[in-house]
């Protein structure tokens, strides 16, 4: 469990720096809220709901998840506004070449065909933060466990690290599945979603 927590910090730091140009501590609140949101979703994934009734009566989990979603959105928008302000004040020439920079550029695109909404930008950031961190974290934890169990493999592992990572991914896939829903009709190449 300690290694898992250490890997969580490591993977969060790597994702924060490479994708968003910030440190783990800047994204820590987002990671924490995404984890709480994932726990709520997991806890409620097998519960049946009556569609009409759920519009008028919300459970504590529904209220908490809506609050978390709003807070996450506000934090991501704050990060986006910092990028935009840096460019508009002349502190930077572009929005950046990292993942967030590309999203902010698409959000500010003057061509309506290539422009994304703020909602899409926030959703992409949430997906990247959570899915990237959890999958890599789980993979690293499994790899360390397998190496701890098979000490004779450790010397071999130092020479064949890519093989070890691939075998760990084959045996213990870090992601069972992600459910995504298209909110509006979108065409991706020849595919219409």
N, C-alpha and C positions, 0 to 999 in steps of 0.2 A: 504494500500500500504506500509506503514511503517513496519507493521508486516511481510509482504511478504519479504521485503528487509532484515529484521533482520533474518528471517528464512533462506534466501538464504545464508547469511554469516554463520549461525550456521550449516546448512547441508553441506556447502562446507568445513567447518573446520572438521566436523566429517568424511566426505569422505576422505579428504586429509590425516588426521592422521591415520585412520584405514586401508585404502587401499594402501596408498602410503608412509606412515611414515613421512610425511612432514606437515608443517602448512598451513593454508589457504593462507597466504601471498605468499608462494612459488608457490602455484597452482593458485593464483588469476588471473594471466595473461592468463593461460589456460582456466579457467572458463569464463573470459571475451571474449576471442576469440571464444570459443565454442558457447557462447550466440549470438555473432554477426553472426556466421556461421548459427546457427539455424534460426535467423531472416531472413537471405538471402534465405535460403531454403524455409521457410514458405511463404515469399513474392513471390517466384517463383514457388510454387508447382502446381499451376493451369495454368501456362502458357504453351502453345504449343511450341514445338521446331521442327525444321527441322534438322534431324541428320547430313546430309552432310554439310549444311550451318553452323551449330554450331561448326564444326571443324575448319572452316576458319575465322569465325567472332564471337568474344566473346563480351558479354554485360559487362557493368561495374560490375554487380553482379557476373558474371562468373570470371572475373579477380580478384575481391576482395575475392571471396570464395577460389580460388586457392592459393592466397597469404596467407590467414588465415590458410588453410590446411597445407601449407609448414611451417609456423611459429609454429603451434601447434606440428607438427611432430618434428621440431628442438628442441622445449622445452622438449618434452617427451624423445627424444634421449639423451638430456643433463642430464636429471634425471637418465636415465638408465646408462649412462656412469659413473655418480657419484657412483652408486651402484657397478658397475663392478670394478671401480678403488679402492673403499674401500676394496673389497674382495682381489683384486690382490696385494694391498699394505700391506695386513695383518691387516687392521683396522677392519675387520669383518670376521667371520668364514664362513658365508653363505650370500646369497643375501637377506635373510630375509624371514619371514613366512607370511608377508602381501601379498595382491593381486599383487603388483608390484614385490615383491621378487619371487613369484611363476612364473610370466611371464618372468622375467629375467633369472630364472633358466631354463625354457623351451626354451628360446632363445639360451642359452649357452649349451644346452644338446648335448652331443657328439653323441647320437643316432639320426640319421637323421629322423627316423620315428616319434619321439616324439619332434622334434625340431620345433619351430615356427619362422616365418620370422620377421624381424623388422617391416615390414608393418602391420602384424597381431598384434604384440605387441602394436604398436601405436594405431591401431584401437580399440583394447580392452580397452586401457586406456581412449580413447576419449569416448567410449560408457559408460564406468563405471562412469567417471567424470560427463558427461552430463545427462545421463538417471537417475542415482542414485540421483543426486542433484535436478533435476527438479521435479521428481516424489514425493520425500519426502517433498520437499519444498511446492508443491501444496497441498499435503495431510495435512500438518500442518496448512497451511493458511486456508483451508476449515474448519478444526476442530475448530480453534479459532473463525472463523466467526460464525459457528453454536452455539458454546458456548456463544458467545457475544449476539446473537439474543435470545437465550433461557437461561436467567440468572438462572432460577429455576433449570436448569440441572447442574449447576456448582458444587453444593455440591454432587450431585449424581455422577458427573464425577470424582471427587476426589476419590471416592470409586470404580468406574467401568471404569477406564481409558482404558483398553484393549477393552471393549465393544464399547466405544466411537470411538476409532481409527478404529475398524472394520466397524462400521456403516458409518463412514465418507468415508472410502474406497469404501463401497458398493454404497453410494449415489453419490459420486463425484470421480470417478476413475481418478487418476492423469495422466494416460497415455492412449491416444487414440489408438496408434499403433506405431510400429517402423518398418521401412522398412529396411531389411537387404538383401544383395545379396551375394551369394557365388561366389567368383571370379574364383575358380577352383573347380573341383569335390572333395568332402570330404566325408568320411564315418564316421558317428557317430553311433556306435553300429551297428544295422542292417539297419539304415537309410542312404541312399546315397543322398547327397545334390549336 
